[in-house]
Amino acid sequence: MMILACGSEGAQLPTGGHVDKLDLLVLGEANVDLIVRAEDPTPAFGQEKLVQDLMLTLGGSASIFACQAAKLGLRTALAGVVGGDEFGAYVLRTLSAQGVDTARIRRASELKTGVTVSLTAPHDRALLTYLGTIAALESTMIHPAWVAEARHVHVASYFLQPALAPGLPGLLAHARQAGATVSLDTGWDPADRWDDGLAATLAQVDLFLPNEAEALRITGQATAEAALADLASRIPTVAIKLGANGAMARRAGETAQVRAIPVQVIDTTGAGDSFDAGFVYGCLRGLPLAECLELGAICGGLSTRAPGGTASQPTLREVEAFRSTRAARRAGT
């Protein structure tokens, strides 16, 4: 299966009409990340602390997901909002260079583009986020033709987009009526409420992709296994990311689990979003559940080899080469 990705400068917003069908329409944030790397990046007030590295890179779960999907060959577009500032211009340039169609991204000159400061240690990170345009996306900004032209719609960072949430169930219902499948990754809830209409949105979701901590908060269950069973009773396919312990998933009564791939971790920023893209890619190809999990684990794992969420995301050729090498090693043992 060979699908070419496309790019755009993001200057005009299409309003419908005949277009080639997209593989993926991604709804969510387009912002920048300022990554601070150190063995221990925790700041100490009243003191100055030296760090190993600092870099500006493309950020936002939706953007990172879209870039990984495009690298896997899926024709991907992102709908979101950026500011009229230089950060906004940087986001559009970078997404286009990665093969993501940016024509559905609105530039809001009165707003600042969102920024996340990532304090990154070798195996974990802490995030400080200025919402800016991250919270500006509204369902009314998304033309019905955009969701109708996509094979699949993915929603990222649900809890960071309060203006999108109220109209999201209806928007996703329209997408499914038009024949699309829908996935959602809520991300963390900074307010720690884990509701805000989420149940109504999940009712329109075919694939739910939380991490372990998020799944436990949403369900109130004590273990990942119990959370998986709870969510899978309501949602057709559920995959829970377990960090260094891999991931587990359930679909149509079938359960699968995969270990994390061995890799020297440099930065975990966006690893879950790259996992999501790999898993969705497998689903769109109609692959078995275990293979979808494997693709997610490979994309998520390999994305941690360099700072930032997109710098070391694998291409489809790299993923296939990794799978072949892994299979050969298993056959030799």
C-alpha positions in Angstrom: 0.0 0.0 0.0 1.5 3.3 -1.1 -0.1 6.6 -0.2 1.6 9.9 -0.8 1.4 12.7 1.7 0.8 16.3 0.7 1.9 19.7 2.0 0.5 23.2 2.0 1.4 26.7 3.1 -1.7 27.1 5.2 -2.7 30.5 3.8 -6.3 29.7 2.8 -9.0 27.7 4.5 -10.9 25.4 2.1 -14.7 25.5 2.6 -15.6 22.3 0.8 -16.0 21.2 -2.8 -14.4 18.3 -4.6 -11.0 17.2 -3.1 -9.1 14.0 -3.0 -10.0 11.9 0.0 -7.7 12.3 3.0 -6.5 9.3 5.0 -6.4 11.4 8.2 -7.9 14.6 9.4 -6.3 15.6 12.8 -8.1 18.0 15.1 -6.1 19.7 17.8 -3.2 21.9 18.8 -0.4 23.3 16.7 2.2 24.9 18.9 5.9 25.0 19.7 7.9 23.2 22.3 10.9 24.7 24.1 12.8 21.7 25.4 15.2 22.0 28.3 17.3 18.8 28.8 19.2 17.8 31.8 19.8 14.8 34.1 17.7 16.7 36.6 15.9 19.7 35.0 13.9 20.6 38.1 14.4 24.3 38.7 15.3 25.7 42.2 13.9 29.1 43.0 16.6 31.5 44.1 19.3 29.5 42.3 20.8 29.3 38.8 21.1 25.8 37.3 22.9 24.8 34.1 21.3 22.3 31.7 22.6 20.1 28.9 20.6 21.4 26.0 17.8 23.7 24.9 16.0 23.7 21.6 12.9 25.0 19.9 10.8 22.4 18.0 7.4 21.7 16.7 5.0 20.7 19.6 1.5 19.7 20.4 0.1 16.2 20.4 -2.0 16.8 17.3 1.0 18.1 15.3 3.3 15.3 16.5 0.7 12.7 15.6 0.1 14.3 12.2 3.9 14.3 11.4 4.3 10.6 12.3 1.2 9.7 10.2 2.6 11.5 7.2 6.0 9.8 7.6 4.1 6.5 7.4 2.7 7.5 4.1 -0.8 8.5 5.2 -2.3 11.6 3.4 -2.7 13.8 6.5 -4.2 17.2 7.2 -4.3 19.1 10.5 -7.1 21.5 11.6 -6.1 23.9 14.3 -5.2 27.5 15.2 -1.9 29.3 15.4 -1.1 32.9 16.1 0.0 35.6 13.7 3.4 35.6 15.4 6.7 34.1 14.3 5.9 30.9 16.3 2.8 30.5 14.2 4.8 30.9 11.0 7.4 28.4 12.3 4.6 25.8 13.0 3.2 26.1 9.5 6.6 25.9 7.8 7.6 22.9 9.9 4.4 21.0 9.4 4.5 21.5 5.6 8.1 20.4 5.5 7.0 17.2 7.3 4.4 16.5 4.7 1.3 17.6 6.6 -1.4 19.6 4.8 -1.9 22.8 6.8 -4.6 24.4 4.7 -7.1 23.9 7.5 -5.1 25.7 10.1 -6.4 29.2 10.9 -4.1 32.1 11.7 -5.5 34.3 14.5 -3.5 37.5 14.5 -4.9 38.7 17.8 -3.6 35.6 19.7 -0.2 34.2 20.6 0.7 30.7 19.4 0.7 28.2 22.3 4.1 27.2 23.9 5.0 24.3 26.0 8.2 24.3 28.0 9.3 20.7 28.5 11.7 20.0 31.4 13.1 16.8 30.1 15.1 14.1 32.0 16.3 10.9 30.4 13.1 8.9 31.2 10.4 11.4 32.1 9.5 15.0 31.6 7.4 17.8 33.2 5.5 20.3 31.1 4.6 24.0 31.5 2.2 25.1 28.9 1.0 28.6 27.9 -2.3 27.8 26.1 -2.5 30.7 23.7 -4.0 29.4 20.5 -4.1 25.8 21.8 -7.5 26.5 23.5 -8.8 28.6 20.5 -10.1 25.8 18.2 -13.9 25.6 18.0 -16.1 23.0 16.3 -17.7 25.8 14.3 -14.3 26.4 12.7 -14.3 22.9 11.2 -16.2 22.7 8.0 -18.4 19.6 7.7 -16.8 18.8 4.3 -13.4 18.4 6.0 -14.6 15.5 8.1 -16.6 14.0 5.2 -13.5 13.9 3.0 -11.4 11.9 5.5 -11.2 8.1 6.0 -10.3 8.7 9.6 -10.5 11.6 12.1 -8.2 11.8 15.1 -8.7 14.2 18.1 -5.7 15.0 20.3 -5.5 16.8 23.7 -9.2 16.9 24.5 -8.8 18.5 27.9 -6.7 21.4 26.5 -9.5 22.4 24.1 -12.5 23.6 26.0 -13.9 25.5 23.0 -13.8 22.4 20.8 -15.3 19.9 23.4 -19.0 21.1 23.4 -19.5 20.5 19.6 -17.2 17.5 19.3 -19.8 14.7 19.7 -21.9 16.1 16.9 -18.9 16.7 14.7 -17.6 13.2 15.2 -21.1 11.7 14.7 -21.2 13.5 11.3 -17.8 12.0 10.4 -18.9 8.5 11.2 -22.1 9.0 9.3 -19.9 9.9 6.3 -18.0 6.7 6.7 -15.0 7.8 8.7 -13.6 6.1 11.8 -12.7 8.2 14.8 -9.9 8.0 17.4 -9.2 10.1 20.5 -6.3 10.7 22.8 -7.4 12.9 25.7 -4.0 13.7 27.1 -3.7 14.8 30.7 -6.4 16.9 32.3 -4.7 19.9 34.1 -7.9 20.5 36.1 -7.9 16.9 37.2 -11.7 16.6 36.6 -11.6 13.9 33.9 -15.1 14.7 32.6 -16.2 17.9 30.9 -18.5 16.0 28.5 -16.0 13.3 27.8 -18.6 10.5 28.0 -20.6 12.0 25.2 -17.5 12.3 23.0 -16.3 8.7 23.8 -19.7 7.5 22.5 -18.6 8.7 19.1 -15.2 7.1 19.2 -14.0 3.9 17.5 -10.5 3.9 19.0 -9.4 5.3 22.3 -5.7 5.8 23.1 -5.0 6.9 26.7 -1.9 6.2 28.6 -2.1 4.2 31.9 -2.4 7.2 34.2 -5.1 8.7 32.1 -7.1 5.5 31.8 -7.0 5.0 35.6 -8.2 8.5 36.2 -11.0 8.3 33.6 -12.3 4.9 34.8 -11.6 5.1 38.5 -10.1 1.6 38.3 -7.1 0.5 40.2 -5.2 -1.3 37.5 -4.5 -1.0 33.8 -6.2 -4.3 33.1 -9.4 -3.3 34.9 -9.3 0.1 33.1 -8.9 -1.7 29.7 -11.9 -4.0 30.5 -14.0 -1.0 31.6 -13.2 1.1 28.5 -13.5 -1.8 26.1 -17.1 -2.4 27.3 -18.0 1.0 25.8 -15.6 1.6 23.0 -14.9 -0.8 20.0 -11.1 -0.6 20.3 -9.0 0.6 23.2 -5.2 0.7 23.5 -3.5 1.7 26.7 0.1 2.9 26.7 2.2 1.6 29.6 5.4 3.5 29.1 8.5 1.3 29.6 6.1 -1.7 30.1 4.8 -1.4 26.5 1.1 -1.3 25.7 -2.0 -3.4 25.8 -5.2 -3.3 23.7 -8.6 -4.9 23.3 -10.8 -5.2 20.2 -13.9 -7.3 19.7 -13.1 -9.5 22.7 -9.5 -10.0 21.7 -6.7 -8.8 24.0 -3.1 -8.2 23.0 0.0 -6.9 24.7 3.4 -5.7 23.5 6.7 -4.9 25.2 8.4 -1.6 24.7 11.1 -1.9 22.1 14.8 -1.6 23.3 16.1 1.8 22.5 18.5 4.3 24.0 16.0 7.0 25.2 17.0 10.6 24.7 13.7 12.4 25.0 10.2 10.9 25.5 8.4 14.1 24.3 5.5 13.0 22.0 6.3 9.3 22.2 2.7 8.5 23.0 1.5 10.5 20.0 3.9 8.7 17.7 2.5 5.4 19.2 -1.0 6.6 18.4 -0.1 7.3 14.7 1.5 3.8 14.3 -1.5 2.1 15.9 -4.0 4.1 13.7 -1.9 3.3 10.6 -2.2 -0.4 11.4 -5.9 -0.1 11.9 -6.4 1.6 8.6 -4.5 -1.2 6.9 -6.8 -3.7 8.5 -3.9 -5.4 10.4 -4.4 -7.8 13.4 -4.6 -6.2 16.8 -1.1 -7.5 17.8 0.5 -6.0 14.7 -1.2 -2.6 15.3 0.3 -2.6 18.8 3.7 -3.5 17.5 3.6 -0.7 14.9 2.6 1.7 17.7 5.4 0.5 20.0 8.0 0.8 17.2 6.9 4.3 16.2 6.7 5.5 19.9 10.0 3.9 20.8 12.0 5.1 17.8 10.7 8.6 18.3 12.6 8.9 21.6 16.1 8.7 19.9 16.5 12.4 19.6 15.2 15.6 21.4 11.8 16.8 20.4 8.7 15.0 19.3 9.4 14.7 15.6 13.1 14.7 14.9 13.5 10.9 15.1 10.1 9.7 14.1 10.6 6.7 11.8 9.5 6.5 8.2 7.5 3.5 6.9 10.7 2.1 5.4 12.4 2.4 8.8 9.5 0.7 10.6 9.4 -2.2 8.1 13.2 -2.6 8.4 13.0 -2.6 12.2 10.3 -5.2 12.1 12.2 -7.4 9.7 15.4 -7.3 11.8 13.4 -8.0 14.9 11.7 -11.0 13.3 15.0 -12.4 12.0 16.5 -12.1 15.5 13.5 -14.0 17.0 13.8 -16.7 14.4 17.5 -17.1 15.2 16.9 -17.7 18.9 
